[in-house]
Amino acid sequence: MAYKKIEHYDEHITTDLSGNYKSIIDLIGEDAQREGLLKTPERVAKAMQYITQGYEMDARSILNSAKFHESYSEMVIVKDIELYSLCEHHMLPFFGKAHVAYIPNGYITGLSKIARVVDCFARRLQVQERLTHQILDAIQEALNPLGVAVVIEAQHLCMMMRGVQKQNSVTTTSAFSGAFEKNETRSEFLRLIAADLK
């Protein structure tokens, strides 16, 4: 029995993207008809649809799908959330970790929903600065917590593979709202995400 991988992609988009990627392969001096490259345009077309699936997601709906009344009002932190995104300037990947916290104000959400919100915005053409604020804004709007904190640490292939070519640089961005704008609360959050509590 032959192996058949079942995937669901928009056939029209896949066809159009495949044609464009075939042209790119030819334009950079390769032979798109070479055996190893014959299926590459279609593979890249499907990969690009997967990598940018965040455009089809709604962060508020994700959070509201598991929104519960709860009297808990201490800090909730989900740290070390892996993220993969595409720099919108060169369409090269950047990747790293997001650390997200909020202080509930009558409502909590499922912990996995926080990670899904990160994916919702990361799986788009992005800049790290905007990504950081989009995650914060979505949580603030959906849950109306007492405060939200987001820190992202990422490495950018546009800096590592081209241009300045600095392989070990890490970019850190942060955004804070509400209670996290107070130095004491913000410091506690930063201390907790830096700590190894295992």
C-alpha positions in Angstrom: 0.0 0.0 0.0 1.4 3.4 -1.0 2.0 6.1 1.6 -0.4 9.0 1.3 -0.1 12.0 3.5 -3.5 13.8 4.1 -3.2 17.5 4.2 -5.8 20.3 3.7 -4.7 23.3 1.7 -6.5 25.8 -0.5 -5.9 24.3 -4.0 -6.1 27.6 -5.8 -3.6 29.3 -3.5 -1.3 26.3 -3.7 -1.4 26.4 -7.5 -0.7 30.1 -7.7 2.1 30.0 -5.1 3.7 27.0 -6.7 3.9 28.8 -10.0 5.6 31.8 -8.3 8.0 29.7 -6.4 9.0 27.8 -9.6 9.8 31.2 -11.2 11.9 32.1 -8.1 13.9 28.9 -8.5 14.5 29.6 -12.1 15.4 33.2 -11.5 18.1 32.4 -8.9 19.8 30.2 -11.5 18.6 26.8 -10.5 16.7 24.3 -12.7 13.2 23.9 -11.4 12.9 20.7 -13.6 15.7 19.0 -11.8 14.6 15.9 -10.0 15.3 17.2 -6.5 13.3 20.4 -7.2 10.4 19.1 -9.2 8.0 19.1 -6.1 9.7 21.9 -4.3 7.4 24.7 -5.5 4.3 22.8 -4.2 6.1 21.9 -0.9 7.1 25.5 -0.3 3.5 26.7 -1.3 2.0 24.4 1.4 4.7 25.3 3.9 4.0 29.0 3.4 0.3 28.5 4.0 1.0 26.6 7.2 3.6 29.1 8.4 1.1 32.0 7.9 -2.0 30.3 9.2 -2.3 33.0 11.8 -4.3 35.1 9.4 -7.1 32.6 9.7 -7.1 32.7 13.5 -9.0 35.0 15.8 -7.2 35.6 19.1 -10.3 36.8 21.0 -12.3 33.7 19.9 -9.4 31.5 21.1 -9.4 33.1 24.5 -13.2 33.2 24.8 -13.5 29.5 23.9 -12.2 28.6 27.4 -13.1 31.6 29.5 -14.2 30.8 33.0 -15.4 32.8 36.1 -12.8 32.4 38.8 -12.0 34.5 41.9 -8.2 33.8 41.6 -6.4 37.2 41.4 -2.7 36.3 41.6 -0.3 36.3 38.7 -0.7 33.5 36.1 2.4 33.0 34.0 2.9 30.8 31.0 6.6 30.9 30.1 8.9 29.5 27.5 6.2 29.3 24.8 8.1 28.4 21.6 7.3 30.7 18.7 8.2 30.7 15.1 7.5 33.6 12.8 8.6 35.3 9.6 10.3 38.7 9.5 8.2 40.8 7.2 11.2 42.7 5.9 13.1 39.7 4.4 10.6 36.8 4.9 13.2 34.9 6.9 12.3 33.1 10.1 12.8 34.4 13.6 12.2 32.1 16.5 12.4 32.0 20.2 10.3 32.0 23.4 7.4 34.1 24.7 6.7 34.6 28.4 3.2 35.8 29.1 1.4 36.7 32.4 -1.8 38.2 33.4 -3.6 38.9 36.7 -7.2 37.8 36.5 -10.1 40.1 37.2 -12.9 37.7 37.6 -12.0 35.5 34.5 -9.3 33.1 33.6 -8.7 31.3 30.4 -7.3 27.8 29.5 -3.5 27.8 29.7 -3.1 26.3 26.2 -5.1 29.3 24.9 -2.3 31.6 25.9 0.1 29.6 23.7 -2.5 29.5 20.9 -2.7 33.3 21.0 1.1 33.5 20.6 0.8 31.3 17.5 -2.1 33.3 16.2 0.1 36.4 15.8 3.4 34.6 15.3 2.1 32.7 12.3 2.0 35.9 10.1 4.5 38.2 8.5 5.7 40.0 11.6 8.1 42.3 13.4 8.9 41.2 17.0 7.9 44.6 18.4 4.3 44.4 17.0 4.0 40.7 17.9 4.7 41.6 21.5 2.0 44.2 21.7 -0.6 42.1 19.7 -0.4 39.3 22.2 -0.8 41.8 25.1 -3.7 43.6 23.5 -5.6 40.4 22.7 -5.4 39.2 26.3 -6.3 42.6 27.7 -9.3 42.9 25.4 -10.7 39.4 25.9 -10.2 38.9 29.6 -10.0 42.5 31.0 -7.5 41.4 33.6 -5.8 43.7 36.1 -2.7 43.6 34.0 -0.8 41.7 31.2 2.9 41.2 30.7 4.6 39.9 27.6 8.3 39.3 27.0 9.7 37.8 23.8 13.3 36.6 23.3 14.1 35.7 19.7 16.9 35.1 17.2 16.4 36.5 13.7 17.8 34.7 10.7 17.8 38.0 8.8 20.6 39.1 11.2 22.3 35.7 11.3 22.3 34.6 7.6 22.6 38.0 5.8 23.5 41.6 6.5 25.4 42.0 9.8 25.7 38.1 10.2 25.7 38.1 14.0 25.0 34.5 15.0 24.6 34.9 18.7 22.5 37.9 19.0 19.1 37.7 20.8 16.4 40.4 20.6 14.2 41.0 23.6 11.0 42.9 23.5 8.5 43.6 26.3 5.1 45.1 26.9 3.2 45.7 30.1 -0.3 46.9 31.0 -2.2 47.7 34.2 -0.7 46.2 37.4 2.5 45.3 35.5 3.3 48.9 34.9 4.1 49.1 38.7 7.8 48.4 39.3 7.2 45.8 42.1 4.8 43.6 40.0 6.9 43.9 36.9 10.0 42.9 38.8 8.3 39.9 40.3 7.3 38.8 36.8 10.8 39.2 35.4 12.3 37.4 38.3 9.9 34.5 37.9 10.5 34.0 34.2 14.2 34.1 34.8 14.1 31.5 37.6 14.5 27.8 37.1 11.8 26.5 39.4 12.2 22.8 38.5 
